[in-house]
Amino acid sequence: MMDKYEVIIYWSEEDRAFIAEAPELPGCMAHGDAHKTALAHLKKAIDLWIKTAREFKDPIPKPRGHRLIFA
């Protein structure tokens, strides 16, 4: 399911890390010392976000399409 959501990865000077976000899933983000690490952590965060939404019967947004953006 994760591969269907848009992902944005960017460098945060404040955090001194790469930040990966899934903007279609509010608040779903992760970080890492490299693009690859941030993306791997985001995959886990997306799985947890969806699992939690299902548990609480919250709506899960439908993916708009697969896009990976590096900023």
C-alpha positions, -999 to +999 in steps of 0.1 A: +000+000+000+029+024+008+040+025-028+008+041-039+011+072-017+030+103-028+063+107-009+083+139-005+119+138+008+139+169+017+169+179+038+161+197+071+190+219+082+172+223+116+170+186+122+203+178+104+184+149+087+164+140+056+127+142+062+103+119+043+066+128+043+034+112+030+013+143+026-019+124+019-017+109+054-018+138+079+012+138+102+029+108+086+066+115+084+099+100+093+136+110+091+170+095+084+206+103+077+202+094+040+173+095+015+171+057+016+170+056+054+143+082+056+122+063+030+126+030+049+114+046+081+085+063+062+074+029+049+071+017+085+053+049+095+028+045+067+021+009+077+016+020+113-006+050+103-029+028+082-030+001+110-040+027+136-066+043+113-082+008+108-081+001+145-100+033+153-122+030+122-109+063+109-110+070+072-079+061+051-074+085+022-072+069-012-038+074-029-037+100-056-010+081-074+026+071-070+051+100-070+084+103-053+097+139-050+132+148-038+135+184-028 
